Amino acid sequence: MIRKYLKPGNILFVALVGILLYAPARIKVQSWIMSLAGSPGTLEHSVALSPSDMDYTFYDMHGDSFNLLNYKGSPIFLNLWATWCGPCKAELPSIASLVQGHSGEGKIFLISNEKHEVVVDFLKKEKLDLPVFYSEYVPKFVTTQSIPVTYIIDREGKVLINKMGAADWSDPHILELLK
């Protein structure tokens, strides 16, 4: 009776569900799937952000304030994320690769609205060294409430990439956009 269900496809499906239910393996599997999907492409019709859109203040882990308006003229990688978000955690290794390979003028900002102690503890536990900031609100130009959401903004303030959901950010073309 049970032999009827012991088909390779069924066994593979049950194994995959089991792996995804085991949290430490889930992140690795999600990261692997993201790497197969590749990195996001640029928008065909980029939208220029107004100065009021770019007027967004956020803070580093020491409490120093930053504003996107001060970085107009530089490419910007802006990622909104949280420590409790599975897809956010899955894309962090590729963002860490992006940070390590980045040597251009572009700025990389990973922004969470969590208490900075939670974020610092998470980064220590995961052994990640990332440019993390916090803010109690999201920029005016963000049109979604889901995370992660990532924007790559060029020197003129045009949104080149608007990606909702996890992605592989370690692709060389992303580094080129940040030069």
Backbone as JSON, one array per atom type, in Angstrom:
{
  "sequence": "MIRKYLKPGNILFVALVGILLYAPARIKVQSWIMSLAGSPGTLEHSVALSPSDMDYTFYDMHGDSFNLLNYKGSPIFLNLWATWCGPCKAELPSIASLVQGHSGEGKIFLISNEKHEVVVDFLKKEKLDLPVFYSEYVPKFVTTQSIPVTYIIDREGKVLINKMGAADWSDPHILELLK",
  "N": [[0.82, -1.18, 0.0], [1.89, 1.31, 0.87], [3.95, 1.51, -0.92], [2.93, 2.51, -3.22], [3.06, 5.25, -2.92], [5.74, 5.8, -2.74], [7.34, 7.2, -4.71], [9.9, 8.72, -6.73], [9.48, 11.54, -7.1], [7.66, 12.19, -5.07], [9.15, 11.54, -2.79], [11.28, 13.35, -3.04], [9.85, 15.76, -2.81], [8.84, 15.61, -0.15], [11.29, 15.55, 1.21], [12.31, 18.1, 0.54], [10.37, 19.79, 1.73], [10.83, 19.07, 4.39], [13.46, 20.03, 4.73], [13.03, 22.78, 4.37], [11.47, 23.31, 6.57], [13.26, 23.12, 8.63], [14.91, 25.53, 10.18], [17.76, 26.52, 10.09], [18.67, 25.31, 7.72], [16.86, 26.27, 5.89], [17.5, 28.96, 5.25], [19.9, 28.65, 3.86], [19.0, 27.14, 1.66], [17.18, 28.95, 0.52], [18.98, 31.0, -0.18], [20.52, 29.66, -2.07], [18.59, 29.13, -4.05], [18.0, 31.76, -4.77], [20.46, 32.49, -5.92], [20.41, 30.96, -8.2], [18.37, 32.2, -9.59], [19.44, 34.64, -10.25], [20.53, 38.11, -10.46], [18.55, 41.13, -10.11], [17.36, 42.93, -12.98], [17.86, 46.14, -14.58], [15.43, 48.81, -14.58], [13.29, 49.43, -17.36], [12.06, 51.87, -17.8], [13.12, 54.27, -16.03], [12.4, 56.01, -13.0], [12.55, 59.31, -11.98], [13.52, 60.59, -8.87], [12.14, 63.09, -6.8], [13.46, 66.01, -5.06], [12.03, 66.15, -2.63], [11.24, 63.5, -2.34], [13.7, 62.33, -1.94], [14.38, 63.38, 0.49], [15.03, 61.99, 3.12], [15.62, 60.87, 6.25], [17.8, 58.94, 8.24], [19.48, 56.8, 10.63], [22.73, 55.88, 11.9], [24.26, 53.13, 13.71], [25.36, 54.41, 15.85], [23.85, 56.57, 16.31], [24.19, 58.78, 14.72], [22.96, 61.04, 12.26], [21.78, 60.69, 8.87], [21.04, 61.7, 5.53], [19.35, 61.08, 2.53], [19.36, 63.07, 0.58], [21.85, 64.26, 0.84], [23.46, 62.6, -0.58], [22.94, 62.76, -3.21], [24.05, 62.63, -6.48], [25.75, 60.61, -6.13], [25.74, 57.1, -6.72], [23.25, 55.02, -5.19], [22.57, 52.32, -3.06], [19.86, 51.09, -1.58], [18.39, 49.34, 0.92], [15.66, 47.94, 2.54], [15.01, 46.16, 5.41], [14.66, 43.41, 7.84], [15.55, 41.71, 10.88], [14.01, 39.49, 11.54], [12.92, 38.6, 9.22], [12.7, 36.12, 6.88], [13.3, 36.01, 3.95], [14.82, 38.35, 3.87], [17.04, 37.7, 5.46], [18.01, 35.66, 3.88], [19.03, 36.99, 1.63], [21.14, 38.44, 2.66], [23.85, 37.3, 2.66], [24.57, 37.67, -0.06], [24.45, 40.42, -0.21], [26.48, 41.04, 1.56], [28.64, 40.12, 0.04], [28.47, 41.96, -2.04], [29.07, 44.33, -0.63], [31.73, 43.75, 0.15], [32.99, 43.62, -2.36], [32.64, 46.14, -3.32], [33.96, 49.18, -4.37], [33.53, 51.57, -5.39], [32.12, 54.91, -5.84], [29.56, 54.78, -4.98], [26.97, 54.53, -2.49], [26.03, 52.38, 0.15], [23.25, 51.4, 1.88], [21.66, 49.72, 4.41], [18.66, 49.45, 5.86], [16.8, 49.21, 8.8], [13.89, 49.03, 10.9], [14.06, 48.2, 13.41], [15.04, 47.95, 16.91], [18.28, 49.13, 17.62], [19.94, 47.49, 19.16], [18.96, 44.92, 18.77], [19.52, 44.54, 16.06], [22.33, 44.8, 16.04], [23.06, 42.63, 17.7], [22.09, 40.54, 16.09], [23.73, 40.8, 13.78], [26.24, 40.25, 14.9], [25.87, 37.61, 15.74], [25.44, 36.35, 13.27], [27.84, 36.89, 12.13], [28.35, 39.08, 10.38], [29.44, 41.95, 8.65], [28.11, 44.77, 7.98], [26.83, 47.78, 6.39], [24.71, 49.05, 8.32], [21.7, 50.72, 9.19], [19.13, 52.61, 10.92], [15.64, 53.49, 10.95], [12.57, 55.05, 11.75], [10.56, 55.27, 9.96], [9.59, 54.84, 6.49], [11.02, 55.8, 3.29], [9.4, 58.32, 1.24], [9.08, 57.5, -1.4], [8.81, 54.76, -1.4], [6.65, 52.21, -2.18], [5.53, 49.95, -1.16], [4.67, 47.66, 1.48], [5.95, 45.42, 2.05], [8.87, 43.47, 2.86], [12.05, 42.06, 2.02], [12.89, 45.15, 0.42], [14.46, 46.73, -2.22], [16.26, 49.43, -3.58], [18.05, 50.78, -6.27], [19.6, 53.67, -6.95], [20.54, 56.06, -9.31], [23.18, 58.5, -10.11], [21.8, 60.8, -10.88], [19.5, 60.65, -9.48], [17.61, 58.84, -10.36], [15.6, 55.95, -10.25], [17.0, 52.94, -10.76], [16.78, 50.25, -10.21], [14.14, 48.59, -8.69], [13.35, 46.47, -6.47], [11.27, 44.17, -5.04], [11.26, 41.78, -2.53], [13.53, 39.02, -2.0], [16.83, 38.89, -3.44], [19.71, 38.14, -5.52], [22.43, 39.94, -4.91], [25.07, 39.96, -5.53], [26.03, 40.02, -8.08], [28.23, 41.08, -10.73], [27.22, 43.18, -12.35], [25.69, 44.73, -10.67], [27.59, 45.87, -9.02], [28.77, 47.51, -10.94], [26.76, 49.38, -11.36], [27.0, 50.83, -9.07], [29.28, 52.33, -9.26]],
  "CA": [[0.0, 0.0, 0.0], [2.73, 2.49, 0.96], [4.81, 1.54, -2.1], [2.24, 3.32, -4.21], [3.44, 6.64, -2.7], [7.2, 5.93, -2.71], [7.84, 7.58, -6.03], [11.0, 9.69, -6.56], [8.96, 12.9, -6.98], [7.07, 12.34, -3.73], [10.25, 11.51, -1.82], [11.98, 14.62, -3.18], [8.98, 16.8, -2.27], [8.84, 15.49, 1.31], [12.62, 15.96, 1.67], [12.39, 19.54, 0.4], [9.54, 20.37, 2.79], [11.56, 18.86, 5.64], [14.6, 20.96, 4.76], [12.5, 24.14, 4.53], [10.95, 23.45, 7.93], [14.42, 23.23, 9.51], [15.29, 26.94, 9.97], [19.12, 26.78, 9.6], [18.8, 24.86, 6.33], [15.97, 27.07, 5.06], [18.21, 30.15, 4.76], [20.86, 28.19, 2.85], [18.25, 26.75, 0.47], [16.67, 30.18, -0.09], [20.12, 31.67, -0.8], [20.88, 28.88, -3.25], [17.55, 29.36, -5.06], [18.2, 33.13, -5.26], [21.63, 32.55, -6.8], [19.99, 30.4, -9.49], [17.49, 33.17, -10.25], [20.24, 35.76, -10.73], [20.25, 39.41, -9.88], [17.52, 41.87, -10.84], [17.78, 43.81, -14.06], [17.47, 47.54, -14.43], [14.11, 49.16, -15.09], [13.3, 50.01, -18.7], [11.65, 53.27, -17.66], [13.49, 54.69, -14.69], [11.64, 57.11, -12.45], [13.4, 60.26, -11.27], [13.0, 60.98, -7.56], [12.2, 64.53, -6.54], [14.16, 66.3, -3.81], [11.21, 65.8, -1.45], [11.33, 62.04, -2.2], [15.04, 62.01, -1.43], [14.54, 63.94, 1.83], [14.78, 60.84, 4.0], [16.64, 60.82, 7.3], [17.96, 57.68, 8.96], [20.55, 56.9, 11.64], [23.62, 54.72, 12.02], [24.16, 52.44, 15.01], [25.87, 55.31, 16.88], [22.89, 57.65, 16.46], [24.47, 59.88, 13.79], [21.92, 61.1, 11.22], [22.14, 60.71, 7.45], [19.9, 62.04, 4.69], [19.62, 60.71, 1.13], [19.64, 64.28, -0.2], [23.29, 64.53, 0.9], [24.18, 61.65, -1.43], [22.58, 62.97, -4.61], [25.31, 62.74, -7.23], [26.4, 59.31, -5.94], [24.8, 55.98, -6.8], [22.8, 54.58, -3.86], [21.94, 51.02, -2.86], [19.03, 51.26, -0.39], [17.69, 48.09, 1.2], [14.87, 47.94, 3.77], [15.03, 44.77, 5.83], [14.48, 43.15, 9.27], [16.24, 40.49, 11.33], [13.05, 38.4, 11.65], [12.42, 38.33, 7.87], [13.44, 35.04, 6.22], [13.89, 36.44, 2.69], [15.86, 39.36, 4.15], [18.22, 36.96, 5.91], [18.52, 34.86, 2.76], [19.8, 37.8, 0.69], [22.26, 39.11, 3.32], [25.17, 36.88, 2.17], [24.88, 38.3, -1.35], [24.71, 41.84, 0.08], [27.82, 41.06, 2.15], [29.56, 40.02, -1.11], [28.42, 43.26, -2.71], [29.81, 45.28, 0.22], [33.15, 43.42, 0.07], [33.51, 43.91, -3.69], [32.36, 47.53, -3.66], [35.04, 50.14, -4.16], [33.17, 52.78, -6.13], [31.61, 56.06, -5.11], [28.2, 54.51, -4.53], [26.72, 54.35, -1.06], [25.2, 51.22, 0.46], [22.51, 51.59, 3.12], [20.7, 48.7, 4.8], [17.88, 50.15, 6.88], [15.81, 48.44, 9.55], [13.2, 49.86, 11.88], [14.17, 47.51, 14.7], [15.96, 48.57, 17.86], [19.63, 48.87, 17.13], [20.53, 46.36, 19.91], [18.51, 43.69, 18.09], [20.26, 44.45, 14.8], [23.75, 44.56, 16.36], [23.16, 41.24, 18.16], [21.9, 39.68, 14.93], [24.93, 40.86, 12.94], [27.31, 39.53, 15.6], [25.54, 36.17, 15.69], [25.61, 35.89, 11.89], [29.21, 37.25, 11.72], [28.23, 39.94, 9.21], [29.87, 43.33, 8.8], [27.33, 45.45, 6.96], [26.49, 49.18, 6.68], [23.33, 48.99, 8.79], [21.14, 51.95, 9.73], [17.74, 52.43, 11.33], [14.71, 54.59, 10.75], [11.23, 54.7, 12.22], [9.62, 55.35, 8.84], [10.17, 54.51, 5.19], [11.03, 56.95, 2.38], [8.13, 58.61, 0.56], [8.97, 56.83, -2.7], [8.56, 53.32, -1.21], [5.22, 51.99, -2.42], [5.15, 48.63, -0.66], [4.89, 47.43, 2.9], [6.66, 44.15, 2.19], [10.33, 43.52, 2.88], [12.96, 43.15, 1.72], [12.7, 45.95, -0.78], [15.75, 47.34, -2.54], [16.3, 50.43, -4.65], [19.34, 51.31, -6.7], [19.34, 55.0, -7.47], [21.75, 56.54, -9.97], [23.7, 59.82, -9.73], [20.81, 61.84, -11.16], [18.31, 60.43, -8.65], [16.67, 57.96, -11.05], [15.54, 54.58, -9.72], [17.39, 51.98, -11.79], [16.24, 48.96, -9.79], [13.15, 48.6, -7.62], [13.14, 45.03, -6.31], [10.59, 43.69, -3.85], [11.61, 40.39, -2.31], [14.96, 38.7, -1.94], [17.53, 38.8, -4.72], [21.15, 37.94, -5.46], [23.03, 41.25, -5.15], [26.51, 39.8, -5.7], [26.35, 40.03, -9.51], [29.09, 42.2, -11.11], [26.51, 44.34, -12.94], [25.23, 45.57, -9.55], [28.78, 46.67, -8.67], [28.95, 48.53, -11.99], [25.77, 50.43, -11.14], [27.4, 51.61, -7.88], [30.55, 53.03, -9.5]],
  "C": [[0.87, 1.26, 0.0], [3.66, 2.62, -0.25], [4.23, 2.43, -3.2], [2.69, 4.79, -4.12], [4.96, 6.87, -2.7], [7.76, 6.14, -4.11], [8.91, 8.64, -5.83], [10.5, 11.13, -6.37], [8.38, 13.17, -5.6], [8.15, 12.39, -2.66], [11.0, 12.84, -1.84], [11.15, 15.77, -2.58], [8.98, 16.77, -0.74], [10.2, 15.92, 1.89], [12.78, 17.48, 1.61], [11.56, 20.25, 1.48], [10.23, 20.23, 4.13], [12.72, 19.82, 5.79], [14.11, 22.38, 5.02], [11.91, 24.36, 5.92], [12.07, 23.59, 8.96], [15.07, 24.58, 9.25], [16.73, 27.14, 9.48], [19.32, 26.36, 8.14], [17.97, 25.73, 5.4], [16.7, 28.26, 4.45], [19.19, 29.76, 3.66], [20.15, 27.81, 1.54], [17.71, 27.99, -0.24], [17.8, 30.93, -0.8], [20.52, 30.97, -2.1], [19.87, 29.13, -4.38], [17.7, 30.77, -5.65], [19.38, 33.21, -6.23], [21.31, 31.95, -8.17], [19.15, 31.39, -10.29], [18.27, 34.35, -10.81], [19.83, 37.07, -10.08], [19.21, 40.15, -10.71], [18.12, 42.74, -11.94], [17.32, 45.23, -13.82], [16.1, 47.78, -15.07], [14.24, 49.76, -16.49], [12.98, 51.5, -18.65], [11.94, 53.71, -16.23], [12.71, 55.93, -14.28], [12.6, 58.02, -11.69], [12.73, 60.64, -9.95], [13.15, 62.48, -7.39], [13.01, 64.77, -5.27], [13.33, 65.96, -2.58], [11.18, 64.28, -1.24], [12.64, 61.65, -1.54], [15.28, 62.56, -0.02], [14.12, 62.88, 2.85], [15.93, 60.73, 4.98], [16.62, 59.48, 7.99], [19.22, 57.79, 9.8], [21.44, 55.67, 11.62], [23.51, 54.16, 13.44], [24.71, 53.28, 16.16], [24.93, 56.49, 17.11], [23.15, 58.84, 15.56], [23.45, 59.86, 12.66], [22.53, 61.22, 9.82], [20.88, 61.07, 6.68], [20.27, 61.72, 3.25], [19.94, 61.92, 0.27], [21.14, 64.58, -0.24], [24.09, 63.63, -0.04], [23.74, 61.74, -2.89], [23.87, 63.26, -5.36], [26.15, 61.49, -7.06], [25.36, 58.22, -6.14], [24.47, 55.48, -5.38], [22.17, 53.2, -3.97], [21.19, 51.13, -1.54], [18.19, 50.02, -0.2], [16.97, 48.22, 2.53], [14.66, 46.48, 4.16], [14.74, 44.66, 7.33], [15.15, 41.82, 9.63], [15.31, 39.28, 11.39], [12.54, 37.92, 10.29], [13.28, 37.27, 7.18], [14.06, 35.43, 4.9], [14.99, 37.49, 2.87], [17.15, 38.67, 4.55], [18.84, 36.18, 4.77], [19.37, 35.7, 1.8], [21.02, 38.48, 1.33], [23.64, 38.61, 2.88], [25.54, 37.52, 0.83], [25.13, 39.8, -1.17], [26.09, 41.99, 0.7], [28.88, 40.95, 1.05], [29.62, 41.33, -1.87], [29.25, 44.29, -1.94], [31.32, 45.02, 0.11], [33.75, 43.8, -1.27], [33.37, 45.36, -4.1], [33.55, 48.43, -3.37], [34.75, 51.45, -4.88], [32.69, 53.89, -5.22], [30.24, 55.81, -4.52], [28.12, 54.24, -3.04], [25.77, 53.17, -0.88], [24.58, 51.43, 1.83], [21.53, 50.45, 3.32], [19.96, 49.25, 6.01], [16.82, 49.24, 7.47], [15.09, 49.39, 10.5], [13.21, 49.2, 13.26], [15.11, 48.27, 15.62], [17.38, 48.18, 17.48], [20.32, 47.74, 17.9], [20.19, 45.03, 19.25], [19.33, 43.47, 16.83], [21.73, 44.12, 15.06], [23.94, 43.12, 16.83], [23.02, 40.26, 16.99], [23.15, 39.64, 14.06], [26.11, 40.13, 13.58], [27.09, 38.03, 15.51], [25.8, 35.6, 14.3], [27.01, 36.19, 11.33], [29.21, 38.06, 10.41], [28.69, 41.35, 9.56], [29.24, 44.13, 7.67], [27.03, 46.9, 7.37], [25.0, 49.3, 7.05], [22.93, 50.3, 9.47], [19.73, 51.66, 10.22], [16.94, 53.7, 11.09], [13.35, 54.13, 11.23], [10.2, 54.75, 11.11], [10.36, 55.01, 7.55], [10.16, 55.75, 4.3], [9.68, 57.11, 1.67], [7.96, 57.81, -0.72], [8.74, 55.33, -2.59], [7.06, 53.08, -1.27], [4.73, 50.64, -1.92], [5.38, 48.55, 0.84], [5.62, 46.11, 3.13], [8.16, 44.38, 2.21], [10.85, 42.15, 2.52], [12.51, 43.9, 0.47], [14.0, 46.72, -0.99], [15.6, 48.29, -3.72], [17.75, 50.72, -4.98], [19.02, 52.58, -7.45], [20.63, 55.53, -8.09], [22.12, 57.96, -9.52], [22.7, 60.95, -9.92], [19.54, 61.67, -10.33], [17.24, 59.59, -9.33], [16.75, 56.56, -10.45], [15.85, 53.63, -10.86], [16.83, 50.59, -11.5], [15.31, 49.19, -8.61], [12.75, 47.15, -7.43], [12.47, 44.74, -4.97], [10.88, 42.21, -3.72], [13.11, 40.2, -2.37], [15.55, 38.58, -3.34], [19.01, 38.52, -4.46], [21.81, 39.26, -5.87], [24.53, 41.16, -5.41], [26.95, 39.84, -7.16], [27.22, 41.24, -9.86], [28.36, 43.4, -11.71], [25.95, 45.26, -11.86], [26.39, 46.45, -9.09], [29.01, 47.8, -9.66], [27.98, 49.7, -11.78], [26.17, 51.35, -9.97], [28.73, 52.33, -8.06], [30.32, 54.49, -9.81]]
}
